[in-house]
């Protein structure tokens, strides 16, 4: 790993403090953590003082995250491949990883260009998620696989019970259609009722209709995003209305009830 740039000791101390306070260990090479939190745009804006961004570490961290998540699900659940693939996708999708990164609180340490820092919120979510994967890569190189695995367990895989219980692993639009047809006899329809904002940062408001009646409305940065949020709201309404007729997902067969013990192995 190349030296990141000419950072002052005070600046490096901030990264050291984050590692100690939030990650629970001291990096042997703090440059790895700094690089993990450095976006390409920052390098492009500081070519004379900064030489490396986080994309290579992100590549490595993404692979480790998939391996650890797959291994965790295989060892702990006796479920069909399709179900475990859906669970894994939910656990490691951008929104979930970005949420974990936000809770860790490294946002202020992420180095961005001025333009990127002032960009739309949805791009910031993707950047936080990318940095999370890069941090995994940095931890793996600096501390080894066992520590990187524990980091993933503590911040991502710990959400598995919530994913199963709330059925967030299901495709919302498909599940909404299934419920609408089951209880109302017709598929839902989506209509865009409002578009706001400039072309590069537009917001769409969509309504979901069942039998000509609005069941839910939602806004998003694309029609697809708004429809998905609409579907999630509609599902909750169906579950509230037909709670005695919509059984929760049956408890999966767990192969290792005390799965957190795997972190110690």
Beta strands, then each sheet from edge to edge (+ up, - down):
strand 1: 189-196
strand 2: 203-210
strand 3: 213-220
sheet 1: 1+ 2- 3+
end
